[in-house]
């Protein structure tokens, strides 16, 4: 049974969803994807306020995202 589940997973795998996987919730990741933000470099072109306006972003998600960005030495655009 596990063999077929692995096959299904491999078939449905989408590398675009890899960005921030395990860092923030899928609704927030999809909001970023909709805005074509798929890298930390692109994310750094936005202010924290701009990202907070997207669907799926709240205080907890922003804390997780900012911590991840700090670990990777990236920050939001200053307004």
N, CA, C and O of each residue as an XYZ file, in Angstrom:
316
protein
N       0.818     -1.200      0.000
C       0.000      0.000      0.000
C       0.857      1.258      0.000
O       0.547      2.204     -0.724
N       1.914      1.296      0.780
C       2.732      2.500      0.832
C       3.398      2.789     -0.510
O       3.686      3.942     -0.831
N       3.639      1.742     -1.288
C       4.242      1.943     -2.596
C       3.341      2.797     -3.484
O       3.821      3.703     -4.165
N       2.047      2.516     -3.480
C       1.126      3.288     -4.309
C       0.955      4.709     -3.778
O       0.786      5.642     -4.563
N       0.996      4.888     -2.454
C       0.899      6.238     -1.898
C       2.100      7.081     -2.299
O       1.965      8.268     -2.595
N       3.272      6.464     -2.307
C       4.456      7.191     -2.748
C       4.331      7.603     -4.206
O       4.745      8.700     -4.580
N       3.770      6.742     -5.020
C       3.585      7.064     -6.433
C       2.623      8.228     -6.603
O       2.849      9.113     -7.429
N       1.558      8.227     -5.827
C       0.582      9.323     -5.899
C       1.231     10.622     -5.468
O       1.029     11.657     -6.104
N       2.006     10.583     -4.397
C       2.671     11.784     -3.914
C       3.621     12.324     -4.969
O       3.642     13.529     -5.221
N       4.400     11.462     -5.585
C       5.353     11.900     -6.598
C       4.632     12.500     -7.795
O       5.108     13.467     -8.390
N       3.490     11.932     -8.147
C       2.727     12.438     -9.285
C       2.146     13.814     -8.991
O       2.109     14.670     -9.875
N       1.687     14.039     -7.751
C       1.049     15.299     -7.388
C       2.024     16.348     -6.878
O       1.610     17.464     -6.567
N       3.281     16.026     -6.787
C       4.269     16.969     -6.268
C       4.373     18.174     -7.187
O       4.475     18.036     -8.406
N       4.345     19.353     -6.586
C       4.447     20.602     -7.341
C       5.581     21.423     -6.739
O       5.463     21.897     -5.609
N       6.668     21.598     -7.469
C       7.837     22.286     -6.934
C       7.557     23.749     -6.612
O       8.268     24.333     -5.794
N       6.550     24.358     -7.226
C       6.227     25.750     -6.932
C       5.780     25.914     -5.487
O       5.998     26.964     -4.883
N       5.152     24.875     -4.926
C       4.665     24.957     -3.561
C       5.785     24.754     -2.544
O       5.532     24.798     -1.340
N       6.986     24.537     -2.990
C       8.103     24.297     -2.085
C       8.498     25.561     -1.332
O       8.961     25.461     -0.196
N       8.336     26.734     -1.910
C       8.713     27.991     -1.275
C       7.915     28.188      0.015
O       6.685     28.242     -0.009
N       8.612     28.294      1.118
C       8.063     28.498      2.466
C       7.234     27.326      2.978
O       6.490     27.473      3.948
N       7.351     26.167      2.340
C       6.647     24.978      2.813
C       7.146     24.626      4.206
O       8.353     24.516      4.422
N       6.247     24.451      5.136
C       6.615     24.146      6.509
C       6.926     25.369      7.349
O       7.199     25.252      8.543
N       6.887     26.539      6.734
C       7.153     27.779      7.467
C       5.838     28.493      7.769
O       5.575     28.878      8.908
N       5.022     28.664      6.740
C       3.726     29.334      6.911
C       2.622     28.458      6.324
O       2.891     27.525      5.567
N       1.391     28.768      6.679
C       0.238     27.980      6.236
C       0.040     28.074      4.730
O       0.489     29.016      4.077
N      -0.645     27.071      4.204
C      -0.847     26.993      2.750
C      -1.641     28.186      2.216
O      -1.378     28.639      1.102
N      -2.600     28.703      2.976
C      -3.381     29.853      2.483
C      -2.480     31.065      2.270
O      -2.642     31.796      1.293
N      -1.541     31.277      3.170
C      -0.606     32.388      3.015
C       0.348     32.133      1.852
O       0.668     33.053      1.098
N       0.806     30.881      1.702
C       1.697     30.553      0.581
C       0.993     30.742     -0.750
O       1.597     31.218     -1.711
N      -0.278     30.372     -0.814
C      -1.035     30.548     -2.060
C      -1.236     32.027     -2.373
O      -1.234     32.418     -3.540
N      -1.409     32.850     -1.341
C      -1.544     34.292     -1.556
C      -0.258     34.859     -2.145
O      -0.298     35.700     -3.043
N       0.877     34.396     -1.640
C       2.159     34.835     -2.202
C       2.310     34.359     -3.638
O       2.771     35.101     -4.505
N       1.920     33.124     -3.880
C       2.003     32.565     -5.234
C       1.147     33.375     -6.209
O       1.554     33.627     -7.343
N      -0.027     33.773     -5.762
C      -0.927     34.568     -6.603
C      -0.278     35.901     -7.004
O      -0.506     36.414     -8.099
N       0.532     36.445     -6.092
C       1.246     37.699     -6.371
C       2.586     37.461     -7.071
O       3.354     38.396     -7.298
N       2.854     36.199     -7.407
C       4.094     35.787     -8.076
C       5.330     36.036     -7.205
O       6.405     36.373     -7.703
N       5.147     35.862     -5.893
C       6.255     35.962     -4.939
C       6.669     34.537     -4.607
O       6.003     33.849     -3.833
N       7.779     34.101     -5.201
C       8.206     32.714     -5.022
C       9.655     32.589     -4.570
O      10.277     31.539     -4.729
N      10.188     33.674     -4.005
C      11.547     33.634     -3.473
C      11.685     34.713     -2.398
O      10.903     35.662     -2.346
N      12.683     34.548     -1.556
C      12.931     35.554     -0.525
C      13.343     36.884     -1.145
O      13.039     37.946     -0.603
N      14.026     36.827     -2.266
C      14.434     38.059     -2.949
C      13.215     38.863     -3.390
O      13.169     40.079     -3.205
N      12.237     38.188     -3.968
C      11.010     38.877     -4.385
C      10.228     39.370     -3.172
O       9.650     40.456     -3.200
N      10.212     38.578     -2.117
C       9.515     38.960     -0.895
C      10.117     40.229     -0.298
O       9.396     41.055      0.261
N      11.422     40.384     -0.414
C      12.098     41.558      0.143
C      11.774     42.842     -0.620
O      12.114     43.932     -0.160
N      11.126     42.729     -1.770
C      10.701     43.905     -2.536
C       9.402     44.495     -1.991
O       8.953     45.539     -2.466
N       8.797     43.845     -1.009
C       7.524     44.271     -0.439
C       7.725     44.724      1.004
O       8.648     44.279      1.686
N       6.848     45.614      1.457
C       6.877     46.020      2.861
C       6.051     45.029      3.674
O       5.237     44.282      3.131
N       6.273     45.037      4.964
C       5.504     44.171      5.857
C       4.014     44.512      5.754
O       3.166     43.620      5.773
N       3.709     45.780      5.648
C       2.313     46.226      5.543
C       1.648     45.683      4.280
O       0.491     45.266      4.319
N       2.371     45.686      3.167
C       1.819     45.167      1.912
C       1.507     43.675      2.025
O       0.464     43.223      1.553
N       2.395     42.918      2.639
C       2.189     41.479      2.782
C       1.047     41.193      3.753
O       0.281     40.253      3.543
N       0.925     41.981      4.800
C      -0.149     41.785      5.780
C      -1.530     41.964      5.161
O      -2.513     41.457      5.703
N      -1.626     42.667      4.049
C      -2.907     42.884      3.386
C      -3.361     41.674      2.580
O      -4.517     41.606      2.165
N      -2.470     40.727      2.357
C      -2.822     39.537      1.583
C      -3.651     38.577      2.428
O      -3.502     38.513      3.648
N      -4.518     37.839      1.763
C      -5.339     36.831      2.429
C      -4.443     35.768      3.057
O      -3.477     35.319      2.441
N      -4.765     35.372      4.277
C      -4.008     34.314      4.932
C      -2.897     34.823      5.818
O      -2.227     34.030      6.480
N      -2.684     36.126      5.850
C      -1.625     36.688      6.676
C      -2.205     37.382      7.889
O      -3.059     38.262      7.784
N      -1.718     36.962      9.041
C      -2.079     37.564     10.311
C      -0.822     37.696     11.145
O       0.288     37.493     10.654
N      -1.004     38.037     12.407
C       0.148     38.265     13.289
C       1.033     37.030     13.418
O       2.256     37.133     13.320
N       0.429     35.865     13.636
C       1.220     34.639     13.816
C       1.997     34.273     12.563
O       3.167     33.899     12.638
N       1.347     34.380     11.412
C       2.025     34.063     10.150
C       3.168     35.036      9.912
O       4.241     34.642      9.457
N       2.938     36.298     10.218
C       3.980     37.305     10.003
C       5.176     37.053     10.926
O       6.322     37.217     10.507
N       4.924     36.661     12.162
C       6.024     36.353     13.091
C       6.862     35.207     12.533
O       8.091     35.276     12.525
N       6.195     34.154     12.067
C       6.906     33.000     11.500
C       7.710     33.410     10.271
O       8.857     33.000     10.099
N       7.092     34.224      9.422
C       7.752     34.657      8.190
C       8.955     35.545      8.501
O      10.018     35.375      7.904
N       8.799     36.477      9.418
C       9.900     37.373      9.768
C      11.061     36.608     10.401
O      12.222     36.919     10.138
N      10.758     35.613     11.229
C      11.816     34.790     11.823
C      12.577     34.030     10.744
O      13.805     33.948     10.776
N      11.833     33.475      9.788
C      12.458     32.738      8.690
C      13.334     33.674      7.851
O      14.445     33.317      7.459
N      12.819     34.864      7.586
C      13.583     35.828      6.793
C      14.850     36.242      7.536
O      15.916     36.366      6.932
N      14.737     36.455      8.835
C      15.901     36.847      9.642
C      16.968     35.761      9.610
O      18.157     36.055      9.489
N      16.537     34.494      9.720
C      17.478     33.372      9.655
C      18.224     33.351      8.333
O      19.370     32.907      8.263
N      17.566     33.834      7.281
C      18.165     33.842      5.945
C      18.704     35.210      5.552
O      19.014     35.455      4.386
N      18.813     36.101      6.539
C      19.393     37.440      6.353
C      18.710     38.249      5.267
O      19.356     38.879      4.429
N      17.381     38.215      5.305
C      16.549     38.963      4.366
C      15.551     39.763      5.192
O      15.108     39.305      6.246
N      15.195     40.953      4.722
C      14.199     41.737      5.452
C      13.235     42.395      4.468
O      13.493     42.468      3.266
N      12.128     42.867      5.011
C      11.134     43.554      4.192
C      11.651     44.925      3.768
O      12.551     45.491      4.388
N      11.063     45.433      2.709
C      11.394     46.761      2.205
C      10.946     47.786      3.245
O       9.859     47.679      3.813
N      11.790     48.769      3.480
C      11.434     49.859      4.381
C      10.585     50.878      3.634
O      10.845     51.201      2.475
N       9.575     51.369      4.319
C       8.666     52.347      3.676
C       9.093     53.748      4.026
O       8.464     54.712      3.588
